[in-house]
Amino acid sequence: MDYKAALSLVAIAIGIVGYVPYFRDIFGNKTKPHAFSWLVWGVLTAIAFAGQITANGGAGAWVTGFTALVCFVIFALALIKGTKEFPLTDWLCLAGCVISLILWALTNDPLTAIILVTIIDMLGFLPTFRKTYLQPQTETTFTYTMSGIKFFIAILALREYSVTTVLYPLSLVITNLVFVIMVKVRRTQLSKN
């Protein structure tokens, strides 16, 4: 086994460790995942996985494929145990994602697809970001921290480095980090009130 495959397996193991408390908290009614975000993340991560495979991402793409599967499982759980309130802003984000997916389908270029997927992913994060800003106790920050670490290692595991293979996982490192910082700050702010 080469070191890139080993790094990818380490990243997947970190992902598993990160998701265990998330699933525990979902079933314990502590974490309330937002269905729109997890649906968007599942679809986009599956598309990014296909783009990375097409662009010869190698073992580093395995992490993206694994994450897509987990996102779809959490989406299914979110329909049952997640947030049930979907304000207009959430619907607008979902509509933006659908429109962007249509634009992506019209292109046949992996780089364009990855750029669109990255933008859509950020739009898909907005409902969870909004919900968690208002109710920071409804998310498990450990999972997002581990996800950022997982995707950082996945970047190191890529066979070839290009904008097509690196952009999406790098955006996930950044958005997960920003999200965790926001949750920690909001929890601190609310605990002082």
Backbone torsions as a table, in degrees:
resi	resn	phi	psi	omega
1	MET	NA	129.7	178.8
2	ASP	-81.0	167.7	-173.8
3	TYR	-67.9	-27.2	177.9
4	LYS	-67.1	-42.6	177.0
5	ALA	-65.4	-39.7	178.1
6	ALA	-63.3	-42.2	177.0
7	LEU	-61.3	-41.4	179.3
8	SER	-63.1	-42.3	178.1
9	LEU	-65.8	-36.6	175.2
10	VAL	-63.0	-44.1	179.3
11	ALA	-62.2	-41.1	177.8
12	ILE	-65.0	-41.0	177.3
13	ALA	-61.7	-41.3	176.4
14	ILE	-62.4	-39.7	176.8
15	GLY	-60.2	-44.9	179.1
16	ILE	-61.4	-46.7	178.3
17	VAL	-59.0	-39.4	-179.8
18	GLY	-70.3	-33.7	-177.6
19	TYR	-81.0	-24.9	-178.7
20	VAL	-55.0	-51.3	179.2
21	PRO	-65.9	-28.8	178.8
22	TYR	-65.2	-47.5	177.6
23	PHE	-63.9	-41.0	177.2
24	ARG	-57.9	-45.5	-178.3
25	ASP	-71.0	-31.3	174.6
26	ILE	-63.5	-50.4	-178.6
27	PHE	-70.0	-22.5	176.1
28	GLY	-88.0	6.0	179.1
29	ASN	60.6	26.1	176.2
30	LYS	-93.4	-45.5	178.5
31	THR	-96.0	133.7	-179.9
32	LYS	-120.3	87.7	-177.4
33	PRO	-64.5	149.0	178.3
34	HIS	-92.6	117.2	-174.1
35	ALA	-57.6	-41.3	-177.9
36	PHE	-59.6	-46.9	-178.5
37	SER	-61.5	-46.7	-175.7
38	TRP	-69.7	-31.4	174.6
39	LEU	-66.0	-48.8	179.9
40	VAL	-60.2	-46.1	-179.3
41	TRP	-61.9	-38.5	179.2
42	GLY	-63.6	-48.8	-179.6
43	VAL	-63.4	-47.1	-177.0
44	LEU	-66.3	-40.4	-179.3
45	THR	-66.5	-35.6	175.5
46	ALA	-64.7	-40.6	177.7
47	ILE	-66.1	-44.8	179.0
48	ALA	-60.6	-39.6	177.4
49	PHE	-58.7	-46.6	179.2
50	ALA	-62.3	-40.6	178.6
51	GLY	-65.1	-40.7	178.9
52	GLN	-65.9	-40.7	178.4
53	ILE	-62.7	-45.1	179.8
54	THR	-61.2	-37.0	-178.0
55	ALA	-90.6	17.3	175.6
56	ASN	64.5	45.2	179.1
57	GLY	-71.0	-20.4	177.5
58	GLY	66.4	-145.5	-174.7
59	ALA	-62.5	-26.5	177.9
60	GLY	-61.3	-24.3	178.8
61	ALA	-75.3	-21.2	-179.1
62	TRP	-56.8	-37.5	-179.1
63	VAL	-62.5	-41.0	179.8
64	THR	-65.5	-42.9	177.8
65	GLY	-62.9	-44.3	176.6
66	PHE	-58.3	-44.9	-177.9
67	THR	-64.4	-37.7	177.7
68	ALA	-59.0	-45.1	179.3
69	LEU	-60.9	-44.1	-179.5
70	VAL	-64.8	-40.1	179.5
71	CYS	-59.3	-41.2	179.3
72	PHE	-66.9	-36.2	176.6
73	VAL	-64.8	-45.3	-179.9
74	ILE	-66.7	-36.2	175.1
75	PHE	-57.2	-47.0	179.5
76	ALA	-60.7	-42.0	177.8
77	LEU	-67.2	-35.0	179.8
78	ALA	-63.6	-31.7	177.9
79	LEU	-64.6	-29.2	-177.7
80	ILE	-95.9	-45.9	-169.9
81	LYS	-117.5	4.3	-174.2
82	GLY	-93.5	-166.9	178.1
83	THR	-62.3	135.6	-178.4
84	LYS	-107.7	-3.3	-179.7
85	GLU	-99.8	126.9	-179.0
86	PHE	-129.9	89.0	179.8
87	PRO	-68.3	171.2	-176.8
88	LEU	-54.8	-38.8	-179.4
89	THR	-60.4	-36.9	178.6
90	ASP	-66.0	-42.0	178.9
91	TRP	-65.6	-38.1	178.2
92	LEU	-64.7	-40.4	176.7
93	CYS	-63.0	-43.0	179.0
94	LEU	-63.5	-42.4	178.0
95	ALA	-62.2	-42.0	177.3
96	GLY	-60.6	-39.3	177.9
97	CYS	-64.4	-43.6	-179.7
98	VAL	-63.8	-44.2	178.5
99	ILE	-61.2	-43.5	179.1
100	SER	-64.5	-37.3	177.3
101	LEU	-64.2	-37.2	177.0
102	ILE	-64.0	-44.1	176.8
103	LEU	-60.4	-41.7	178.6
104	TRP	-60.8	-42.1	-177.9
105	ALA	-63.5	-27.2	-179.6
106	LEU	-78.7	-14.7	179.0
107	THR	-97.4	155.2	178.7
108	ASN	-123.5	25.6	-175.0
109	ASP	-115.0	121.5	-178.6
110	PRO	-57.8	-37.9	-179.7
111	LEU	-65.6	-45.5	177.1
112	THR	-60.0	-41.1	179.1
113	ALA	-61.5	-44.9	-178.6
114	ILE	-66.3	-40.0	177.5
115	ILE	-62.1	-46.9	178.5
116	LEU	-63.4	-42.5	179.0
117	VAL	-60.6	-40.8	179.6
118	THR	-64.6	-44.3	177.9
119	ILE	-64.1	-44.9	-179.7
120	ILE	-63.4	-39.1	179.0
121	ASP	-59.0	-42.7	179.2
122	MET	-65.4	-39.5	175.0
123	LEU	-63.4	-39.2	179.3
124	GLY	-66.8	-24.2	179.3
125	PHE	-76.5	-24.6	-175.0
126	LEU	-56.2	-43.6	177.9
127	PRO	-60.9	-40.9	177.8
128	THR	-68.7	-39.8	179.0
129	PHE	-61.4	-47.1	-180.0
130	ARG	-61.9	-48.9	-179.1
131	LYS	-59.6	-43.8	-175.4
132	THR	-76.4	-29.0	174.1
133	TYR	-61.2	-42.2	-179.6
134	LEU	-75.8	-35.3	-177.4
135	GLN	-133.5	75.0	-173.3
136	PRO	-65.0	-15.2	179.2
137	GLN	-79.9	-4.3	-176.2
138	THR	-91.8	11.3	176.4
139	GLU	-134.1	154.3	-179.6
140	THR	-101.0	100.5	-174.0
141	THR	-65.9	-27.5	178.9
142	PHE	-56.5	-40.6	-178.8
143	THR	-63.3	-43.2	-179.8
144	TYR	-69.5	-36.5	175.7
145	THR	-61.5	-48.6	-179.5
146	MET	-65.3	-33.4	178.1
147	SER	-65.2	-41.8	176.5
148	GLY	-61.2	-43.7	178.1
149	ILE	-64.1	-42.9	-179.9
150	LYS	-57.7	-45.5	-178.3
151	PHE	-74.6	-27.8	173.7
152	PHE	-63.3	-45.6	178.1
153	ILE	-66.1	-36.1	178.4
154	ALA	-61.4	-36.5	177.2
155	ILE	-61.9	-43.2	178.5
156	LEU	-63.4	-27.2	-177.1
157	ALA	-85.9	-6.7	-179.7
158	LEU	-62.4	143.3	178.4
159	ARG	-75.3	-45.2	179.5
160	GLU	-123.9	140.3	-179.8
161	TYR	-105.0	121.0	175.7
162	SER	-153.0	170.9	177.1
163	VAL	-58.6	-38.1	-178.5
164	THR	-62.9	-39.3	-176.8
165	THR	-88.1	-26.5	-172.1
166	VAL	-98.8	-33.0	-170.9
167	LEU	-54.4	-51.2	-175.4
168	TYR	-64.1	-51.9	179.5
169	PRO	-63.6	-33.3	177.6
170	LEU	-64.9	-40.6	177.5
171	SER	-62.6	-33.4	178.9
172	LEU	-71.5	-35.4	174.7
173	VAL	-59.8	-47.8	-176.1
174	ILE	-68.4	-48.4	-176.8
175	THR	-66.0	-36.9	177.3
176	ASN	-65.0	-41.5	178.8
177	LEU	-63.7	-47.2	179.0
178	VAL	-60.9	-41.2	-179.8
179	PHE	-62.6	-46.9	-179.4
180	VAL	-62.0	-42.9	178.4
181	ILE	-61.8	-45.0	179.0
182	MET	-59.1	-45.2	-178.6
183	VAL	-63.4	-44.9	179.8
184	LYS	-61.2	-44.2	179.3
185	VAL	-63.1	-45.3	-179.1
186	ARG	-64.1	-40.8	178.7
187	ARG	-63.0	-40.1	178.7
188	THR	-65.9	-44.4	179.3
189	GLN	-59.8	-47.0	-176.6
190	LEU	-70.9	-29.3	179.3
191	SER	-72.1	-20.5	178.5
192	LYS	-82.3	-14.8	-179.1
193	ASN	-85.4	NA	NA
